[in-house]
Amino acid sequence: MNKFRLIGLAIALLAPVVWQPAQAEMVVLGTASTGETVTLDTNSVSRDRPAGTGQFITATYYLDNERIDARISCRHNYWVVEGTKYTPQSQATQNLISTACDINSQANQ
């Protein structure tokens, strides 16, 4: 019976370590033309589609605290959110595209 208690205790102590969700890695890219801070969740960048193929990659970014899921065209330098196409209007949004595309490219080398 003691053996089972020890196994149960070991499982209880290890569970928080083993089953923790992945932590997002946030990178501040600068200030958008609207004055909001642009932050990219680098863990959200899709790594399954090569950036230079004309296909969209996906990424999550934040304008201040607002979460935005985007599809990015690395080849054509724009992104789409809920059917609306956006082009860079600031260095921060240009950094959004280039950083996401770089992460995707490195994953596909």
Backbone hydrogen bonds in HBPLUS format (Angstrom, degrees):
<---DONOR---> <-ACCEPTOR-->    atom                        ^
c    i                          cat <-CA-CA->   ^        H-A-AA   ^      H-
h    n   atom  resd res      DA  || num        DHA   H-A  angle D-A-AA Bond
n    s   type  num  typ     dist DA aas  dist angle  dist       angle   num
A0005-ARG N   A0001-MET O   3.17 MM   4  6.54 151.3  2.26 147.8 155.9     1
A0006-LEU N   A0002-ASN O   2.97 MM   4  6.23 155.5  2.03 150.7 156.7     2
A0007-ILE N   A0003-LYS O   3.06 MM   4  6.32 155.5  2.12 145.5 152.1     3
A0008-GLY N   A0004-PHE O   2.96 MM   4  6.10 161.7  1.99 144.5 149.9     4
A0009-LEU N   A0005-ARG O   2.88 MM   4  6.06 155.6  1.94 145.6 152.4     5
A0010-ALA N   A0006-LEU O   2.91 MM   4  6.08 158.6  1.95 146.7 152.5     6
A0011-ILE N   A0007-ILE O   2.94 MM   4  6.19 159.7  1.98 152.1 157.3     7
A0012-ALA N   A0008-GLY O   2.94 MM   4  6.13 160.0  1.98 147.4 153.1     8
A0013-LEU N   A0009-LEU O   2.94 MM   4  6.15 152.6  2.01 148.8 155.9     9
A0014-LEU N   A0010-ALA O   2.95 MM   4  6.07 150.8  2.04 147.0 154.8    10
A0015-ALA N   A0011-ILE O   2.92 MM   4  5.81 144.3  2.04 149.7 157.1    11
A0017-VAL N   A0014-LEU O   2.99 MM   3  5.35 128.5  2.26 110.7 124.6    12
A0018-VAL N   A0014-LEU O   2.96 MM   4  6.12 166.8  1.98 165.7 170.0    13
A0019-TRP N   A0015-ALA O   2.98 MM   4  5.79 168.4  1.99 156.0 159.1    14
A0042-THR N   A0025-GLU O   2.82 MM  17  5.51 151.3  1.90 173.2 163.8    15
A0027-VAL N   A0040-LEU O   2.88 MM  13  5.23 154.7  1.94 145.4 153.8    16
A0040-LEU N   A0027-VAL O   2.88 MM  13  5.23 162.3  1.91 147.8 147.3    17
A0029-LEU N   A0038-VAL O   2.74 MM   9  5.48 170.6  1.75 159.8 162.9    18
A0038-VAL N   A0030-GLY O   2.86 MM   8  5.64 170.9  1.87 160.8 163.3    19
A0032-ALA N   A0036-GLU O   2.74 MM   4  5.35 167.9  1.75 169.1 166.3    20
A0035-GLY N   A0032-ALA O   2.88 MM   3  5.27 164.2  1.90 115.7 120.4    21
A0064-ASP N   A0037-THR O   2.82 MM  27  4.99 166.4  1.84 147.1 150.1    22
A0039-THR N   A0062-TYR O   2.99 MM  23  5.06 156.6  2.05 142.9 149.2    23
A0062-TYR N   A0039-THR O   2.73 MM  23  5.06 150.9  1.81 149.7 158.6    24
A0041-ASP N   A0060-THR O   3.07 MM  19  5.76 173.6  2.07 160.9 161.3    25
A0044-SER N   A0041-ASP O   2.98 MM   3  5.53 155.0  2.05 115.1 123.0    26
A0046-SER N   A0058-THR O   2.83 MM  12  5.23 156.4  1.89 150.3 153.4    27
A0053-THR N   A0050-PRO O   3.41 MM   3  5.87 168.6  2.43 118.6 119.7    28
A0057-ILE N   A0072-ILE O   2.93 MM  15  5.21 158.0  1.97 144.4 149.1    29
A0072-ILE N   A0057-ILE O   2.69 MM  15  5.21 164.0  1.71 153.9 159.7    30
A0059-ALA N   A0070-ALA O   3.05 MM  11  5.47 152.9  2.13 147.7 150.7    31
A0070-ALA N   A0059-ALA O   2.82 MM  11  5.47 177.0  1.83 174.3 175.2    32
A0061-TYR N   A0068-ILE O   2.86 MM   7  5.33 161.5  1.90 156.6 159.9    33
A0068-ILE N   A0061-TYR O   2.75 MM   7  5.33 150.7  1.83 171.3 174.8    34
A0063-LEU N   A0066-GLU O   3.06 MM   3  5.24 150.5  2.15 142.5 148.2    35
A0066-GLU N   A0063-LEU O   2.99 MM   3  5.24 164.6  2.01 134.7 131.9    36
A0071-ARG N   A0080-VAL O   2.99 MM   9  5.17 157.4  2.04 145.5 152.9    37
A0080-VAL N   A0071-ARG O   2.74 MM   9  5.17 155.6  1.79 151.8 160.5    38
A0073-SER N   A0078-TYR O   2.85 MM   5  5.48 171.3  1.85 161.6 164.6    39
A0077-ASN N   A0073-SER O   2.88 MM   4  5.70 116.5  2.29 141.0 153.7    40
A0078-TYR N   A0073-SER O   3.42 MM   5  5.48 154.0  2.49 135.7 142.9    41
A0079-TRP N   A0086-TYR O   2.99 MM   7  5.34 158.2  2.04 146.7 153.7    42
A0086-TYR N   A0079-TRP O   2.73 MM   7  5.34 159.4  1.77 167.8 172.9    43
A0081-VAL N   A0084-THR O   2.95 MM   3  5.30 156.7  2.00 147.2 150.8    44
A0084-THR N   A0081-VAL O   2.95 MM   3  5.30 167.5  1.97 120.1 123.4    45
A0094-GLN N   A0090-SER O   3.11 MM   4  6.36 150.4  2.20 144.0 152.7    46
A0095-ASN N   A0091-GLN O   2.78 MM   4  5.97 150.7  1.87 144.2 152.8    47
A0096-LEU N   A0092-ALA O   2.95 MM   4  6.25 137.5  2.13 135.7 147.4    48
A0097-ILE N   A0093-THR O   3.29 MM   4  6.57 159.9  2.33 142.9 144.7    49
A0098-SER N   A0094-GLN O   2.98 MM   4  6.26 178.7  1.98 158.5 158.7    50
A0099-THR N   A0095-ASN O   2.82 MM   4  5.66 161.3  1.85 145.2 151.1    51
A0100-ALA N   A0096-LEU O   3.11 MM   4  6.09 166.0  2.14 144.2 148.6    52
A0101-CYS N   A0097-ILE O   2.92 MM   4  6.01 162.5  1.95 153.3 158.9    53
A0102-ASP N   A0098-SER O   2.88 MM   4  5.95 149.3  1.97 140.5 149.2    54
A0103-ILE N   A0099-THR O   2.97 MM   4  6.20 161.2  2.01 151.8 156.2    55
A0104-ASN N   A0100-ALA O   3.03 MM   4  6.25 161.7  2.07 147.9 152.8    56
A0105-SER N   A0101-CYS O   2.84 MM   4  5.98 159.0  1.89 144.9 151.4    57
A0106-GLN N   A0102-ASP O   2.92 MM   4  6.10 165.1  1.94 154.1 157.1    58
A0107-ALA N   A0103-ILE O   3.15 MM   4  6.32 149.9  2.24 142.3 150.2    59
A0108-ASN N   A0104-ASN O   3.16 MM   4  6.41 131.7  2.40 141.1 153.6    60
A0108-ASN N   A0105-SER O   3.06 MM   3  5.18 135.2  2.27  98.6 111.2    61
A0109-GLN N   A0106-GLN O   3.47 MM   3  5.43 168.5  2.48 104.9 105.5    62
